């Protein structure tokens, strides 16, 4: 979903850093072999994620929603030399593809993968985080937030993807649309929680940056 006029969007992409070749390869293979390839972060958003990570130089990153590993590699670009990214996905069938590109990326030793229910896995990770990227099932965004907020270091960043949800957040709500209902509540939570300060960016399908005070 693009919220900018097409010409402007194309100009923005053309004048931003281009994705590394390995991520181009991962994108192609994802589209060839995996269901719902539109779940990929994509080249432009991937460069945004990489830039934010590089600005922070995090020691520990948590990613909720690995998919085929594209965003994990982008986030890993900014890790400190001894840093680590913990990434969780419920689909263990994607591990082979993830590992293929994690090895190619050069970050294999800094990426720890988990398969299963993130709500059960997160409490077992005994780390504090400098950067968290939430890009999984929308119905649990609020639950994820409550699980991670006390595991954040001061000044840490929480990135939340798909918060505009193809524009549904400003349309009349379908009572049966649980995902949009949760996202509306989540966006309000991020805007009102006094422990963080938040800016919602209209990048692709909406990306929120929340800084922990």
Buried (B, 14 or more C-beta within 10 A) or exposed (E): EBEEEEEEBEEEBEEEEEBBEBBEEBBEBBEEEBEEBEBBBBBBBBBBBBBBBBEBEBBBBBBBBBBBBBBBBBBBBBBEEEBBBBBBBBBEEBBEBBBBBBEBBEBEEBBEBBBEEBBEBBEEBEBBBBBBBBBBBBEBBBBBBEBBBEBBBEEBBBBBBBBBBEEBBEEEEEEEBEBBBBBBEBBEBBBEBEEBEBEBEEBBBBBBBBBBE
